[in-house]
Amino acid sequence: MARRRGALLNGVSALVTVVVGAGILLGTAGPSAVADGASTTTTAAATSTTSIQTTTTAVPGSSNLMCALNYVSNWSVAQLANQTIVVPVSAANLGAMVPAAQAGYGGLLLFGSSAPVNMGETISRVQARTLDKYPMMIMTDEEGGGVQRLTNVIGSIPWAQTMGKNLTPSQIRGRGLHIGTSLLSAGVNVDLAPVLDVDGRTVEPGASDPDGLRSFSGTPSVVASDGTAFMSGLRSADVTPVVKHFPGLGGSSRNTDYGPATTLPWSVLKRTGLVPFETAIANGAPGVMLSNASVPGLTPLPASLSSVVVQELRESLGFSGLIMTDSLSAGAMSALHLAVPAAAVRALQAGANMVLFGSPGSAATSLAAARQVSNALVKAVADGVLSRAALEGDAAQVLATRNVVPCQ
């Protein structure tokens, strides 16, 4: 099974490391796992990896990424691993995240409907404790409608579908700019939005439909223009947008939060669901979130664990930015008997750069879960399951996305 990894850089070209290892499957806690590939029926027992071989191929590069790669080259494996991890936290518990900053975790994912008083000052104090003072990604889901946080800072935002029906792309861009400006003023520098799934159903998201009102439209070209406009507004405010959920959840069989799901067939997605992602990437999308659904005709694995999906994103769509998983705590993962630490290893093997998981309990619980993921990644490198070079590429991609490394 091929595992495509990125990235190493040479001058103006990025070198995507292609890691090939025989027999790597899910490494689950359960009795069996599904192998990646075009067939949707292939299954095999979980097994350990054999030796790793690497080759390289050139793709368009970035001076920021090259600088970041040089910067992390002397980091310990634990430091590299931590940079790929996003720690979930309630906004009310932000002050307890100093240990996350000191450990060098790549990001914090904020939950909660309202921001605490002086949240921006709290985030600044936490950020000041990070390794070499480079800032973490402080992220949240600020989409609109029923999926928004920190409403006392951002204000009310309509559902994406409402915006799509009633606003022009220019007006939607203005909404994105306002949201981004408000987020950044509160210390939040990443928005896990917009949703680029194509789904015209007028329903709130639930167990049977992950999108509905979260989607701008059921028409690919409308989602492409409106979603790209929202993304551009965020970027204008210096907030990093992460478009989701590649390769498109519109029309999927169910919500992956609740269990396994399949998307529309790959042959259909290529004509419909991919269109908004192609447009966003052509317009400079800095981050893409993978879905947790499998894709008939492309891969039986959840997309977050699929090297084939990453290959399509990197090679066919030419995306060279940050690739992030959807939540590895989702029902689609637990149905595979796959614990979060094992899923994180599997996701990075497949080509993701950063992993999301969990919902916040106490700060101590979130930090403990992050340590378990970190330990699993460190062990994967020690065992030869994941290469150090691949992990360096992931950590560099995280840093380069926010351009936070001093490169003089």
C-alpha positions as CSV (number, residue, x, y, z in Angstrom):
1,M,0.0,0.0,0.0
2,A,1.4,3.4,-1.0
3,R,1.6,6.2,1.6
4,R,2.2,9.6,0.1
5,R,3.9,12.0,2.4
6,G,4.8,15.7,2.0
7,A,7.0,17.6,2.0
8,L,10.7,18.3,1.5
9,L,11.8,21.3,-0.4
10,N,14.7,22.2,-2.7
11,G,14.8,25.7,-4.0
12,V,11.5,26.7,-5.5
13,S,10.2,23.0,-5.7
14,A,8.7,21.0,-2.9
15,L,9.7,17.4,-2.7
16,V,6.8,15.2,-1.7
17,T,8.2,12.1,0.0
18,V,6.5,8.9,-1.2
19,V,6.7,6.2,1.4
20,V,6.0,2.7,0.3
21,G,5.6,-0.1,2.9
22,A,4.1,-3.5,2.4
23,G,1.2,-4.7,4.5
24,I,0.3,-1.6,6.5
25,L,-3.3,-1.7,7.4
26,L,-5.2,0.0,10.2
27,G,-3.3,-1.1,13.2
28,T,-6.6,-1.2,15.1
29,A,-7.4,-2.4,18.6
30,G,-10.0,-4.6,17.0
31,P,-9.7,-7.8,15.1
32,S,-9.8,-6.6,11.5
33,A,-9.4,-3.5,9.4
34,V,-10.1,-2.3,5.8
35,A,-7.3,-1.9,3.4
36,D,-7.0,1.2,1.2
37,G,-7.6,1.0,-2.5
38,A,-10.2,1.3,-5.2
39,S,-12.2,-1.8,-4.1
40,T,-14.9,-1.2,-1.5
41,T,-14.9,-4.9,-0.4
42,T,-11.3,-5.6,0.5
43,T,-10.7,-6.5,4.1
44,A,-7.7,-7.8,6.0
45,A,-6.4,-8.4,9.5
46,A,-4.6,-5.6,11.2
47,T,-0.9,-6.0,10.8
48,S,2.4,-4.3,11.5
49,T,4.5,-2.7,8.8
50,T,7.6,-3.9,7.1
51,S,10.5,-1.7,6.1
52,I,10.0,1.7,4.6
53,Q,11.4,2.9,1.3
54,T,11.3,6.5,0.1
55,T,11.4,8.3,-3.3
56,T,10.6,11.9,-4.2
57,T,8.8,13.8,-6.8
58,A,8.7,17.5,-7.4
59,V,5.6,19.7,-7.0
60,P,5.3,23.5,-6.8
61,G,6.9,24.7,-3.6
62,S,7.0,27.5,-1.0
63,S,9.8,29.4,0.5
64,N,7.9,29.4,3.8
65,L,7.7,25.6,3.8
66,M,11.4,25.3,3.0
67,C,12.3,27.6,5.8
68,A,10.0,25.7,8.2
69,L,11.5,22.4,7.2
70,N,15.0,23.7,7.9
71,Y,13.7,25.0,11.3
72,V,12.3,21.7,12.5
73,S,15.1,19.5,11.2
74,N,16.8,19.4,14.6
75,W,13.6,18.9,16.7
76,S,13.1,15.8,18.7
77,V,10.6,13.3,17.4
78,A,8.3,14.2,20.3
79,Q,8.4,17.9,19.3
80,L,7.6,17.0,15.7
81,A,4.8,14.7,16.8
82,N,3.3,17.4,19.1
83,Q,3.2,19.9,16.3
84,T,0.7,17.7,14.3
85,I,-1.7,17.5,17.2
86,V,-4.7,19.8,17.9
87,V,-5.9,19.8,21.5
88,P,-9.7,20.3,22.1
89,V,-10.6,22.7,24.8
90,S,-13.6,24.6,26.1
91,A,-13.1,28.4,25.6
92,A,-13.7,28.7,29.4
93,N,-10.7,26.6,30.1
94,L,-8.2,28.3,27.8
95,G,-6.1,29.5,30.8
96,A,-5.3,25.9,31.6
97,M,-3.6,25.3,28.2
98,V,-0.2,26.7,29.2
99,P,1.1,23.1,29.3
100,A,-0.1,22.6,25.7
101,A,1.8,25.6,24.6
102,Q,5.0,24.5,26.5
103,A,4.7,21.0,24.9
104,G,4.6,22.6,21.4
105,Y,1.2,21.2,20.3
106,G,0.3,22.6,17.0
107,G,-3.1,23.9,17.9
108,L,-6.1,24.3,20.2
109,L,-9.7,23.7,19.0
110,L,-12.1,25.9,20.9
111,F,-15.6,24.8,21.9
112,G,-18.3,26.7,23.6
113,S,-21.1,29.1,22.5
114,S,-19.6,32.2,24.1
115,A,-16.1,33.6,24.7
116,P,-15.0,34.3,28.3
117,V,-14.1,37.9,29.3
118,N,-10.6,38.8,28.1
119,M,-10.3,35.7,26.0
120,G,-7.8,37.5,23.7
121,E,-5.6,38.3,26.7
122,T,-5.8,34.8,27.9
123,I,-4.8,33.4,24.5
124,S,-1.9,35.9,24.3
125,R,-0.6,34.6,27.7
126,V,-0.8,31.0,26.5
127,Q,0.8,31.8,23.2
128,A,3.7,33.5,25.0
129,R,4.7,30.2,26.5
130,T,5.0,28.3,23.2
131,L,8.3,26.9,21.9
132,D,10.5,29.8,20.6
133,K,7.4,32.0,20.9
134,Y,5.8,31.0,17.6
135,P,2.0,31.0,17.9
136,M,-0.2,27.9,17.9
137,M,-3.1,27.6,15.6
138,I,-6.1,28.7,17.7
139,M,-9.1,27.4,15.8
140,T,-12.9,27.0,16.0
141,D,-15.8,26.1,13.8
142,E,-17.4,29.4,12.8
143,E,-19.6,28.4,9.8
144,G,-22.9,30.0,10.6
145,G,-26.4,28.9,11.6
146,G,-26.3,26.1,14.1
147,V,-22.5,25.6,13.7
148,Q,-20.9,28.7,15.3
149,R,-19.0,29.4,18.5
150,L,-18.2,32.5,20.5
151,T,-21.4,34.3,19.6
152,N,-20.8,37.1,22.0
153,V,-17.7,38.0,20.0
154,I,-18.8,37.2,16.4
155,G,-22.5,37.8,16.6
156,S,-25.2,35.8,14.8
157,I,-24.3,34.3,11.4
158,P,-26.9,32.8,9.1
159,W,-26.6,29.2,7.8
160,A,-24.4,28.9,4.7
161,Q,-27.5,27.9,2.7
162,T,-29.3,31.1,3.8
163,M,-26.3,33.1,2.7
164,G,-26.2,31.3,-0.6
165,K,-29.8,32.0,-1.4
166,N,-29.9,35.7,-0.3
167,L,-26.4,37.2,-0.7
168,T,-24.1,37.8,-3.6
169,P,-20.5,36.3,-3.5
170,S,-19.3,39.8,-2.8
171,Q,-21.6,40.1,0.2
172,I,-20.6,36.6,1.4
173,R,-16.9,37.7,1.2
174,G,-17.8,40.7,3.4
175,R,-19.4,38.3,5.9
176,G,-16.2,36.3,5.9
177,L,-14.1,39.4,6.4
178,H,-16.2,40.5,9.3
179,I,-16.1,37.0,10.9
180,G,-12.3,36.8,10.4
181,T,-11.7,40.3,11.8
182,S,-13.8,39.4,14.9
183,L,-12.1,36.1,15.4
184,L,-8.6,37.5,15.1
185,S,-9.4,40.3,17.6
186,A,-10.2,37.6,20.1
187,G,-7.0,35.7,19.4
188,V,-8.5,33.0,17.1
189,N,-6.4,32.6,13.9
190,V,-7.9,29.6,12.1
191,D,-11.6,29.0,11.1
192,L,-12.6,25.4,10.2
193,A,-14.8,26.7,7.5
194,P,-16.3,27.1,5.0
195,V,-18.1,23.8,4.2
196,L,-17.7,23.1,0.4
197,D,-20.0,20.1,0.4
198,V,-22.7,20.2,-2.3
199,D,-26.0,19.6,-0.6
200,G,-29.2,21.5,-1.3
201,R,-31.4,19.8,1.2
202,T,-33.1,22.3,3.5
203,V,-32.6,20.4,6.8
204,E,-30.4,20.9,9.8
205,P,-27.5,18.6,10.0
206,G,-28.2,15.4,11.9
207,A,-27.5,11.7,12.0
208,S,-28.8,11.1,8.4
209,D,-27.2,14.2,6.8
210,P,-24.0,15.9,7.8
211,D,-24.6,19.0,5.7
212,G,-28.1,20.2,4.7
213,L,-28.2,23.9,5.8
214,R,-24.4,23.9,6.3
215,S,-24.0,23.8,2.5
216,F,-24.2,26.9,0.4
217,S,-26.2,25.1,-2.3
218,G,-27.0,21.9,-4.1
219,T,-25.4,23.4,-7.3
220,P,-21.6,22.8,-7.5
221,S,-20.9,26.1,-9.2
222,V,-22.8,28.1,-6.5
223,V,-20.9,26.3,-3.7
224,A,-17.7,27.0,-5.5
225,S,-18.3,30.7,-5.9
226,D,-19.9,31.3,-2.5
227,G,-17.6,29.1,-0.5
228,T,-14.5,30.6,-2.2
229,A,-15.9,34.1,-1.4
230,F,-16.3,33.2,2.3
231,M,-12.8,31.7,2.3
232,S,-11.3,34.8,0.7
233,G,-13.0,37.1,3.3
234,L,-11.4,35.1,6.1
235,R,-8.0,35.3,4.4
236,S,-8.3,39.0,4.0
237,A,-8.7,39.2,7.8
238,D,-5.5,37.1,8.2
239,V,-7.5,34.2,9.5
240,T,-6.6,30.8,8.0
241,P,-9.6,29.1,6.5
242,V,-9.8,25.3,6.3
243,V,-12.2,24.2,3.7
244,K,-14.1,20.9,4.2
245,H,-14.9,18.0,3.9
246,F,-12.8,16.6,1.0
247,P,-13.7,15.0,-1.3
248,G,-17.3,16.1,-0.5
249,L,-20.0,14.8,1.8
250,G,-23.0,16.1,-0.1
251,G,-25.4,13.1,-0.7
252,S,-23.5,10.8,1.7
253,S,-25.3,7.9,3.3
254,R,-25.2,9.3,6.9
255,N,-23.3,11.6,9.3
256,T,-19.9,10.1,10.1
257,D,-20.1,11.5,13.7
258,Y,-22.6,8.7,14.2
259,G,-21.1,5.8,12.3
260,P,-19.6,4.6,9.0
261,A,-20.8,6.5,5.9
262,T,-20.2,6.4,2.2
263,T,-20.1,9.4,-0.2
264,L,-21.6,9.5,-3.7
265,P,-19.6,7.3,-6.1
266,W,-16.2,8.7,-7.1
267,S,-17.3,9.0,-10.7
268,V,-20.1,11.3,-9.6
269,L,-18.0,13.3,-7.1
270,K,-15.5,14.1,-9.9
271,R,-18.3,16.0,-11.7
272,T,-19.9,17.5,-8.7
273,G,-18.4,17.4,-5.2
274,L,-14.8,18.2,-6.3
275,V,-15.8,21.4,-8.2
276,P,-15.9,23.7,-5.1
277,F,-12.5,22.3,-3.9
278,E,-10.9,22.7,-7.3
279,T,-12.1,26.4,-7.3
280,A,-11.0,27.1,-3.7
281,I,-7.6,25.5,-4.3
282,A,-7.1,27.5,-7.5
283,N,-7.8,30.6,-5.4
284,G,-5.2,29.8,-2.7
285,A,-7.0,27.7,-0.1
286,P,-4.3,27.2,2.6
287,G,-6.0,24.3,4.4
288,V,-8.3,21.3,3.6
289,M,-10.1,19.0,6.0
290,L,-10.7,15.4,4.9
291,S,-14.0,13.7,5.6
292,N,-14.4,10.5,7.6
293,A,-16.6,8.9,4.9
294,S,-15.4,6.2,2.5
295,V,-15.7,6.9,-1.2
296,P,-17.1,4.1,-3.4
297,G,-14.9,3.5,-6.4
298,L,-11.9,5.2,-4.8
299,T,-11.3,3.9,-1.3
300,P,-13.2,1.8,1.4
301,L,-11.4,3.7,4.1
302,P,-12.5,6.9,5.8
303,A,-11.0,9.6,3.7
304,S,-9.0,10.8,6.7
305,L,-7.1,7.5,6.7
306,S,-6.8,7.1,2.9
307,S,-3.5,7.6,1.0
308,V,-5.5,7.4,-2.2
309,V,-7.7,10.3,-1.2
310,V,-4.6,12.3,-0.2
311,Q,-3.0,11.4,-3.6
312,E,-6.0,12.8,-5.4
313,L,-5.8,16.0,-3.4
314,R,-2.1,16.5,-3.8
315,E,-1.6,15.3,-7.4
316,S,-4.9,15.6,-9.3
317,L,-6.0,18.9,-7.6
318,G,-2.5,20.2,-7.1
319,F,-3.0,21.1,-3.4
320,S,0.2,21.9,-1.6
321,G,-1.1,23.3,1.7
322,L,-2.1,21.8,5.1
323,I,-4.2,18.6,5.2
324,M,-6.2,18.1,8.4
325,T,-8.3,15.1,9.5
326,D,-11.9,15.4,10.6
327,S,-12.4,14.2,14.2
328,L,-10.7,10.9,14.8
329,S,-13.2,10.3,17.7
330,A,-16.1,10.1,15.2
331,G,-18.4,7.1,15.1
332,A,-16.9,6.2,11.7
333,M,-13.6,5.5,13.4
334,S,-14.9,3.7,16.5
335,A,-16.9,1.4,14.3
336,L,-13.5,0.2,12.9
337,H,-12.4,-0.5,16.5
338,L,-9.8,2.2,16.0
339,A,-8.7,4.2,19.1
340,V,-7.7,7.8,18.5
341,P,-3.9,7.3,19.0
342,A,-3.9,4.4,16.4
343,A,-6.1,6.5,14.1
344,A,-3.6,9.4,14.3
345,V,-0.7,7.2,13.3
346,R,-2.8,5.9,10.4
347,A,-3.8,9.3,9.3
348,L,-0.3,10.6,9.2
349,Q,0.8,7.5,7.3
350,A,-1.8,8.2,4.7
351,G,-0.6,11.8,4.2
352,A,-2.6,14.1,6.6
353,N,-0.4,16.7,8.3
354,M,-2.5,17.5,11.4
355,V,-5.0,15.5,13.5
356,L,-8.3,16.5,15.2
357,F,-10.0,14.4,17.9
358,G,-12.4,14.6,20.8
359,S,-14.6,17.1,22.5
360,P,-13.4,19.0,25.6
361,G,-14.0,17.6,29.0
362,S,-11.6,19.0,31.6
363,A,-8.3,20.5,30.5
364,A,-6.5,17.6,32.2
365,T,-8.5,15.1,30.1
366,S,-7.7,16.9,26.8
367,L,-4.0,17.1,27.7
368,A,-3.9,13.5,28.6
369,A,-5.5,12.5,25.3
370,A,-3.0,14.6,23.4
371,R,-0.1,12.9,25.2
372,Q,-1.5,9.5,24.3
373,V,-1.5,10.6,20.6
374,S,2.0,12.0,20.8
375,N,3.3,8.8,22.4
376,A,1.7,6.7,19.7
377,L,3.4,8.8,17.0
378,V,6.8,8.7,18.7
379,K,6.5,4.9,19.0
380,A,5.5,4.7,15.3
381,V,8.7,6.4,14.3
382,A,10.7,4.1,16.7
383,D,9.0,1.1,15.2
384,G,9.6,2.1,11.6
385,V,5.9,2.5,10.9
386,L,6.2,6.3,10.3
387,S,9.4,8.0,9.1
388,R,11.0,10.9,10.8
389,A,11.3,12.7,7.5
390,A,7.5,12.4,7.0
391,L,6.9,13.8,10.5
392,E,9.3,16.7,9.8
393,G,7.3,17.5,6.7
394,D,4.1,17.5,8.7
395,A,5.4,19.8,11.4
396,A,6.9,22.1,8.8
397,Q,3.6,22.3,7.0
398,V,1.8,23.3,10.2
399,L,4.3,26.1,10.9
400,A,4.4,27.3,7.2
401,T,0.6,27.6,7.0
402,R,0.6,30.5,9.5
403,N,4.1,31.6,8.3
404,V,5.3,31.9,11.9
405,V,8.9,30.8,11.5
406,P,11.7,33.5,11.6
407,C,13.5,33.0,8.3
408,Q,16.1,35.7,8.2
